[in-house]
Amino acid sequence: MKKNYFYSTILMVLFFSLSLSAQDLKQVPKTQEASVIEGLNLYPNPVSNGKVYISTKNDLEKEIIIFDLLGKKVLQTMISSRELNVSNLSPGVYIIKINEQNATATRKLIVK
């Protein structure tokens, strides 16, 4: 009988701590939302020749960060032209984050 109370107490403490952490996440205020990049065009996707072209309405300098699906940063660079070399990436699916001035966009990028 003591074992049942012990396990019940442990489970109650675990659930209580999980509910507190879930409430903490709900109460985090959203910071300033980044604006969307106007006229963003990412091609070709899927990539087979090792080059991706990124064009926008303003065509300003862009910071490019590419993550694998586990969230590990695999490439970070600045480009002033439209061309991005991704020939050193292994074939697979990636997330590409593009920052231009105060605007940000994320897209799925497939490398063949």
N, C-alpha and C positions, 0 to 999 in steps of 0.2 A: 504494500500500500504506500510505503514511503517513496518507492521508486516512481509511482504514478504521480505523486505530488511534485516530486523533483522535476520530472520531465514536463509536467504541465506548467510549472513555474518558469522553466527555461523557455518553453514555447511562447508563453505570454510575454516575457521580456523581449524575445526576438521580434514578435509581431508588433509590440509597442514601439520598439526602436525603429522598425521599418516604417511604421505609420508616421512617426515623427520626421524621419528623413524625407518621406514623400511630401509632407506638409511644408517642409523647408524649401523643397524644390518648387512648389507651387507659388510660394511667396516671393521668390526672387524676381524683382522687377526687370522687365525687358529694357535693355539699354537702347540707345539711339539706333534705329534701324537704318541700315545702309540702303542707299537708293540703288535701283536697278540700272544696269548699263544699257543705254539706248542703242538699238540697232545691232546688238551682238550677233555675230555670225561665226560659227565654228565649223570648219570643213577641211578635208573630208572626214567624216566620222562614220564608219570605222577607218582608221589610218592604216594604210598598207605600204606607203612609200617613205615613212619616217619623218614626214613634214606635215604640220597642221597649220592652217591659216586662220587667224583670228582677226576679224574686222569689226569695227564699231562705227557708230555715227561720227564720233569725234576723232577717231584714230590717234589717240594720245598714247604716251608711254604706258605700258601695262606691266604689272607684277603678276607673274604666273606661278602658281603653286600646284603641284600634282601630287595626289595621295593615292596609295593603293587601297584596296577595299578593307584592309585592316586598320586604316587610318595613319599609316606610316608615310611620312613625307619622302617622296622619291625624287622630286625635282623642284627647284625654286630658282627663278630667273626673272630678269627684267627684259622686256622687248620693246623696241621703238618702231619696229616694222611689223608687218602682219604675219611673218613666218616664224614658226616655232619648231625647232628640231627635237623630235622625240625618238630618234633612231636608237638611242641607248636604252629605251624601256623595253622590257620583256613583253611578249604578247599577253594581253589580258585586259581587264576592265579597270579603269581608274576614275578618280574624281578630280576634275580640274577646277581650280578656283582662280578667277580673274579679277584683279583689282585695277580700276582705272579712275584716277582722282579719288573722289569720295564714294564711288559706286563699286559694287561687288556683285559677281554672279558665279554660280557653280553649275557645272554640267558634268554629265557622264562622258567619258572618253574611252573608246575601244581601240586598242592597238592590235593589229593582226600580225 
